[in-house]
Every structure is written in C-alpha cells, then in structure tokens.
Amino acid sequence: MDGLNANSPHARDIRYLVHQQTELRSYREQGGTLMARGNGIHVIDESGKEYIEAMAGLWCASLGFSEKRLAEAGYQQLLDLPYYHTFFGKGHLASVDLAEKLISIAPKPMAKALFQCSGSEANDTAIKLVWYYHNAIGKPEKKKIIGRDRGYHGNTVASVSVSGQPHMRLGFDVPLPMFRHTSNPHYYRLHQDGETEEQFADRMAKDLEDLILAEGPETVAAFFGEPVQGGGGAITPPRTYWAKIQKVLKKYDVLFIADEVIAGFGRTGNMWGCETYDLQPDMISCAKALSAAYQPISALMISDKIYQALESLSATNGTFGHGFTYGAHPVACAVALETLKIYEERKIVDHVRAVGPAMLEGLGAFAEHPLVGDVRGVGLFAGVELMKDRETRTPWAPEQKVGTLVQDLALKHGLIVRAIGDRIAFTPPLIITEPQIGEMCRRFGLALDEARSELGA
Ligand SMILES: Cc1ncc(COP(=O)(O)O)c(C=O)c1O
C-alpha cells in the first residue's frame, strides 16, 4: 500500500500476514481494518474508530468483547494447570467438568463429548467417527457422506469436503471422492414460481431421497446439516423442512450430524438449534459461543449408540487412535465452563427471545427498501437479501458486487456486517440491547440508502 509508514501496523500486516478468506492481491494493494480493543458489542480499530460488531466477529463473540469474568477464568486456570492433555489414560479436571456440563444440557440424549480447538476439527472428527462406527458395526461399505449446497462445516480437508461452498474448493482439489451434496433450503432464492414453502420442503426431501437411492443406501453413511445455515447466507429453512429431511435419513439408516457451531448456545432463541427445529441427531458439533470465542474450543457430542461402537472397535484395535495435542485444553475448558455459567446466570436464552423480535422487526422494515428482496431470521440470526427486482427475484449482476458495496458502506458508518454474495448476515453478540439494535438498524439504513444512490436504483 503506497504512502504507508513502513513500520505502521498496516504496513507490517501487509508485509508479514496472510489473511484468511481474503483476495490476497487486493489486500496487498488496499490493506484492511485492524482492531485494537473491544467494548461490549463494539470493537475499536487502531485509529480509535468504534464499530458495532453485528456479526459477533465470525458468529461467535456471544458475550461481546469485554467480559472480564472470562479473562479471569482463563487466568486462574493458567495459574492452576496451564496445560494438560487427554491422551494415554490421562486427563484433567476442567475437561471433566465441561464434558459433564455439556452432556447435561444437550438437546437430545448424548453419551459423551470429545473436545477439539475449532468447529472444523469437530466436524472432521465426526466424519472420522462416522467411518469408524460403520467399520465397528460391520458395514464397511457404508462410507459416503452427504452435505448440502452452500453448507459450511469448516476448512480441514474433510470438513471442507462436506461443505458446499464453491469458492472454498477453488484451487484446493477438494471435495474428497466420498462426499456428495444435496439441495439447499434457501426458499426465497430457490423456490419455483407458485411453489409454497411446504411444497419446496417436499422437493428438498425428495432431492435427498433421490440422491441416496442413486448412490445406493447401503453406501450412504451420514448427512451433515446446520439447523440454520450461516456461511451459506444466513438461511433459515422452511418450517417443515427438517421433519421431512429426518424422515428420509431414518428410512435409509443414515446417521445425522447436527452442526451447531453457529446455532448452538442461544442464537436461535433456544439453547440449541436442535430444539428450535426439533432435530434428533446422532452427533452434535459445537464451538464458537461454547467459549463466547474467548478461547478456541469445540466439542463433538455423540450418542450412546455411537459410543458403544467406538468402545468395541477400540478394544479390538488396542486403542482409539485419534486425538489432538490441544484438544480439551484446560484453559479453553475453564473459559467455556465460565461461559456456560454466565449464560445460565444471565438467562441468555430468555434475553435472545426478548430482543430477537426487535431485530427481526427492525431489519424487516427494510423489506420494502428498493434494494431488498427478502428478510428472514430466527432469534438473533437474520439474513437480508439484496435483489435488483424483488417481485421477479432478479438478482444483481455478480460483477456489481452489491453485497460488498453495502458491507463497505456499513463499515464506513461504524457497522460490521457480512455480505455473503448479495445476502447480508446479522448475528450480533447475544448481549445486544434493544436500543443498540435500533442503532444497528439505523446505520444499516444509511448504508442501504447510500448504496441505492451509488447504484442509481
Ligand atoms: C456451521 C459451521 N460449522 C463449522 C464451522 C467451522 O468452524 P471453525 O472456523 O472454528 O473451524 C463454521 C465456521 O464458521 C460454521 O459456521
């Protein structure tokens, strides 16, 4: 970037850091925004400018950016036992406490938890366990895994393979061969003219059934789905979608892994997305708000049926040959435990139910804006779809990058949102208040109006 002091944070950033999910050449030429501090739902950049973080970072900083109790919980654990592992018959107290707590609040009966450092690793572990399970029960041919178009399950080789994000495949030689993908339940974009939500959900279930039959049910092991889709575009499914999908999975004996990495811990107005949509998974992955994002930690919870199979094959093999050095890290476990305590003490789910409608109404008011086609959400999770023509559902030309334009204008007005194509996602910290929601919507309105003038729309 021209004109920068060579020792400025921006210059050193460009010199030394590879940014993630970023176009690297433009970044080198233009740089980005560097955050220095956090305060409640706000982050403050190195120049002192304050932003409402309406994405809670990456859908994760549920308690905002200045919760001292989490800092103290981490510090105390660093003093008591800064590191230990769960390999070779050893363990530590923080992981025991956290596993017990998680199993006690699981939305459906779960038997055990495994800990990793990220959502990707939780899903990667789930994929390995799907294969291990089928080997254990004598069905080694049942190995294919189905994800959904636009699904987002992570960045490891396996979790990106089950994801359905075209841009994350470019140049990376994924997905792996045993992964398949079925339709995405984005009703507004993908319904046929005259098709009701109910009929659309029927079609989604039929697409899944057709895929399973085409592959051969005896080869299909598992299906991964997020209760609500985040990285796919902040998409809430039609009301009956999940009941119909689960019926198909049961019919063909396909395991169901619910990816609660975004939806878990209050986001949808219940502790779990599984409760909001009545899901009956065999495994649940979660991360992000598990520790309010103050420490990198994820969990995979597994049902007793899965655990019994793992135990039996591990007895045969002489070990359960899986694990991460930093899986169940004690500092992350301690921070996660404190996070769950805060959720209970402050009745975070009740709070989301109380303020969620204000966000959906505030954003819903933009449904009539000339740039907007559709607004949908649940709890404190919403997507605003930008459309050239709402009635005919004509999108903007991709090269116009209208979503990015709105996102950049919002940033100028002190609001961080995320454009996923032309869909703008909102998942603010769960502690957001009604007045703050009002201010968030006001700033978004400024961005939309400016975008409208720029586009001459
Ligand atoms: C639903 C879902 N699953 C998994 C992941 C991957 O999590 P991580 O980035 O912690 O690996 C994400 C990340 O955004 C996600 O949204």
The ligand as a MOL file (V3000), in Angstrom:
LIG
                    3D

  0  0  0     0  0            999 V3000
M  V30 BEGIN CTAB
M  V30 COUNTS 16 16 0 0 0
M  V30 BEGIN ATOM
M  V30 1 C -21.7500 -24.0600 10.8830 0
M  V30 2 C -20.2550 -24.0330 10.9620 0
M  V30 3 N -19.5900 -25.1780 11.1530 0
M  V30 4 C -18.2520 -25.2110 11.2410 0
M  V30 5 C -17.5060 -24.0640 11.1300 0
M  V30 6 C -16.0190 -24.1240 11.2020 0
M  V30 7 O -15.5940 -23.6260 12.4170 0
M  V30 8 P -14.0580 -23.1410 12.6110 0
M  V30 9 O -13.8910 -21.9360 11.7630 0
M  V30 10 O -13.9810 -22.8920 14.0850 0
M  V30 11 O -13.1980 -24.2560 12.1910 0
M  V30 12 C -18.1540 -22.8470 10.9500 0
M  V30 13 C -17.3870 -21.5900 10.8500 0
M  V30 14 O -17.9180 -20.5280 10.6160 0
M  V30 15 C -19.5550 -22.8300 10.8510 0
M  V30 16 O -20.2160 -21.7030 10.6240 0
M  V30 END ATOM
M  V30 BEGIN BOND
M  V30 1 1 1 2
M  V30 2 1 2 3
M  V30 3 2 2 15
M  V30 4 2 3 4
M  V30 5 1 4 5
M  V30 6 1 5 6
M  V30 7 2 5 12
M  V30 8 1 6 7
M  V30 9 1 7 8
M  V30 10 2 8 9
M  V30 11 1 8 10
M  V30 12 1 8 11
M  V30 13 1 12 13
M  V30 14 1 12 15
M  V30 15 2 13 14
M  V30 16 1 15 16
M  V30 END BOND
M  V30 END CTAB
M  END
